[in-house]
Amino acid sequence: MTDTDPFAPPHPETARTERVWTSLFRIAERHATTDEQRRRQTNPAMLAPHEAVRLVAFLLSGAALAEDGEPEVDRADVTAALTLLPLVRAELDELEAGLLTMARGRGMTWQEIAFGLGLGTPQAARQRHERLSDRTAPADQA
């Protein structure tokens, strides 16, 4: 069997990668086409934690270039970004738990959710939701 066999099932990771880009473009085309729509995601007065971490990573990797007069990223900047990671991870966990709850509320099956998350089984999706819900529950509800 070759890679060009039209009847061969797609490699799961390749299919997921293609879906990631398709997903990004879909959301951008539907919900971020104007400046006003894009501004909904940023705090005009201060960087959000995920933006700060991404900025440091982009500057370090060369994906973003420093402007004239902007200081180079130093060890303290890297330490600051690392310090923010647990907060970013917690925010993402809360976002994911909420999105999973809303997906179920909209009638999506665990199989559909598993597909969207790139998980192999509905049970894995349900267990992920349970773990996230436990991790993000307020202390008095845990």
Sequence and secondary structure as in RCSB ss.txt:
>XXXX:A:sequence
MTDTDPFAPPHPETARTERVWTSLFRIAERHATTDEQRRRQTNPAMLAPHEAVRLVAFLLSGAALAEDGEPEVDR
ADVTAALTLLPLVRAELDELEAGLLTMARGRGMTWQEIAFGLGLGTPQAARQRHERLSDRTAPADQA
>XXXX:A:secstr
  TT TTS   HHHHHHHHHHHHHHHHHHHH SSHHHHHTTS SSS  HHHHHHHHHHHHHTSS   TT     H
HHHHHHHHHHHHHHHHHHHHHHHHHHHHHHTT  HHHHHHHHT S HHHHHHHHHHHHHHHS TTT 
